[in-house]
Amino acid sequence: MPVLYRTDTASEADLRVFVTDIRSEADLAVFETMSNWEATEPAVWAYTDIRAEADRVVHFTGNRWDADLCIFRTGIQSDAGWIDTAKSMLL
């Protein structure tokens, strides 16, 4: 978890996500992987093109205030994790 399906339509999404370049502004630091098998914790995300395989449907928004969750993308898997655990119930 989580394997995610990306949608361009906000109303179809379970979760609206904003990506920030500033780690301290994020709720979660996310490591993105190509392998669904590696997505075993909330901070490791994999994407699928098959909606039925997804744990959540996400929409990436261009505005932080429209988002349910603000993430920071990290290239180091061990660096991924919750920065603000108040939103941990979303995943």
N, C-alpha and C positions, 0 to 999 in steps of 0.2 A: 504494500500500500504506500503511496498511491500510484495507480496507473490512471492516467488522465486522457480524456478526449477533449480536444480543443474545438470550440465553436466560435463562429464570428457573430453569433446572435446572443446578446446578453440575456434575453429572456429565457433562453434554453438552458442556461448554465446553472449548475448547483452552486458554483463559487465564482465570484468575480475577483480577478487578481490584477494587481498593479506591480510592475517591476521597477525597483528603484536602484540607482547606482550608489546610494549611500547606505552602507550596512546598518548604521545606527537608526535609520528611519524605518527599517523593515521589522516585520513581525517574525519572519522566518528566513533563514539562510538556506537556499535550496541548491542541491547538487542534481543536475539533470543527466540522465543516463539513457542509453539506447536499449538497454536490456530490461524487460519487465521483471525478470528474476531478481535484479538488484534493487528494485523499488520495494524494499521491505520495511521502511520506516517513513514517517511523514516528511522528513527533510530530503528524501531521495525520490525524485520524480522521474517517471517514464511516461511516454506518450504513445497512444495507439490510434490507429485510423479506424478501428472497429468500436463503435459506441458501446456495444454489449459487453466488451471486455473491460471497460473502464470502471474504476471505483467512483470517479467523480467526472462531471462535465464542467470544464472551466472556460471562462471567457477572459481574455487579457484586455484590460481597459487602459486607456491613455490618461486617466485621471485618478489620482490617489483617493479622492473623496467619493468616487463611484465604486470603489473596491471593497470587498469583504476582507481581503487579506493582502498585505503588502510584502513582497518577497525581494530578497537580494540573491542573485545568482552567484554561486561560488564554483570554482573549478577544482576544488579540493574536497573530496567526499567527507573526510574527517572534520572539516570546517563547517559542515552543514548542521543546522539545528535551530531550535526555537530561540529567538532573541526576546520575544514577549510571549509568554505562555498563556496569556489571557485569551488568545484566539485558538488555542490548540484543539478545542472541540470541533472546529470546522473541518478537520481532516480525520 
